[in-house]
Amino acid sequence: MKGVTLKRDGHKLKGNFHVMINLALQPYLFYILKKVMEYEGYAIVKNDFDKEPWNRLVIVSACKSGKIKDALPHWTVYKFIDELRKFFNASFVFDEVAKTVSISATNELLTNDTVSYECEDDFSVEHDDDGLDNLATSNIEYNFDSAANRDWREYISQSVFKQYKTKEYSTITELNNAAEKMTDRERRTTIFKVGHIYFVWAELPKDGNPDNEEKEWRRTTCGYFNPIIRDINSDSSQQLNICPAAMYQRHNLDGDDKKKKYIESMLDSMGDRWIVVPSVTNDKEASIEDMEEDDYGNYYITVQDAMQGTSDDSTSSEESDDTRMPVAFQANCVVNRASHAAVKCDEQLDNEDTDYRAPVLYTDYRMYPDYIVSAERASLSLEYTPANTGRTFGNGNRTFGNLGRDDNNSRFKTTPVDAHDLISFKFITDDIPDPSKIFIFHNKRYICKKIEMNVTDDGIDKEKTGYFYEIL
């Protein structure tokens, strides 16, 4: 801001100042987890994900109240922990005596203890088209939030995969040669795949300039956050309510020409340039349309609006339990908005004016690559992304910062389970069986869906009936 007077610690300062307005907190995900556990009386003694890049995940919020609680969805503690468990496909182990919790990068389904019982020879089998609903056996998809600016190319839904044919090629050159031989209709109704990257032909602004009203049909990358599809015909899936925040490209200066000129002269001399920012709904504050704007671009609610209820009392309303939590990675770099280039925090561009540096959030390193440095290789993709495009874990076969799956080291590795045939066994035991265990009958392993017990005046019958899916 130029030629203004500001107060600091009770003293008036006059001159030109660099300020940020309309700030919204973006709390770190693991900081919130730590505070929630402390509030419940537990200390985290192990967290397999408290490392690069997962410890840089932030909860994306547009709420400008300055309070951390307003940046969070209205979830119970149980809901929050369960959503984290599903998002990371992790195990939470609580020690009620020591009041500690350990978070392991392993699926609970495969780490539970086994128990063995003798059962009757007779059993029944019931076929279920949808089958067992579990992270290890079911389809998995993000339950995206209703952001206004989510790019349609972010993911290919299961229904689209089912409706259109996917053709795989070894190289981009091979793909392009095949596409040239196709008719327009065939090209526009095909999903193309090279390695683990998807492409479609779409009508988009010419030369990649969003302002260009002239359109052209061309190849475009898509499917960054595709679902994991284990059964294309199944209508059920595991929904992940912690989801990638929508990222979109917009002009730095919004509004009419008069407003742009005023903001540029007072606040921002770099001019009107493209920037990439998250897009997220703000259900806890009144919308901008219901607010007034002061001389410096800050928005506020008048007493009249508050009394008349036009602000919808949104700051005190509770959200439903199915609210989503958008997240993104805080990059280990900044972007210079004037130079339109990314740079590491401890480095400097040629002739750089560092006054125009801004922090960077991103959800996949392949989206808007000009806004992050090449060392950034994190992704919230559910699918495996190849290591030859960036840094890897120690085993050298997985992209750094990926929730996806591969044959060796996977968050969502598929467990071979006969998930569509529900088998019923009757067995004798004095115990009350724990359905979370893995059961062994006739030297075969089974996942338990439920156990039925008959209660009489004399207590619980020894004969129990269990319903199971076989681990193949």
Secondary structure, DSSP 8 states (H G I E B T S, - for coil): --SEEEEETTEEEEE------S-----BHHHHHHHHHHHTT-EEEEETTSSTTGGGEEE-----SS-GGGGS-S--HHHHHHHHHHHHT-EEEEETTTTEEEEESS-HHHHS-EEE--B-S--EEEE-SS----TTTSEEEE-----TT--GGG---HHHHHHSEEEEESSHHHHHHHHHTS-HHHHHTEEEEETTEEEEEEEEEGGG-TT---EEEEEEEE-TT--B-S-TT---EEEESEEE-EEEEEESS-S-HHHHHHHHHHT-TT-S-EEEEEE----SS--GGGSEE-TTS-EE--HHHHHHTTTTTTTT----TT--EEEEEEEEEEEETTTTEEEETT---TT--GGGEEEEEESBTTSSGGGS-TT---B--SS---GGGS-B-TTSSSBSS-----SSS-SS----B-TTEEEEEEEE-SS---TTSEEEETTEEEEEEEEEEEEETTEEEEEEEEEEEEB-
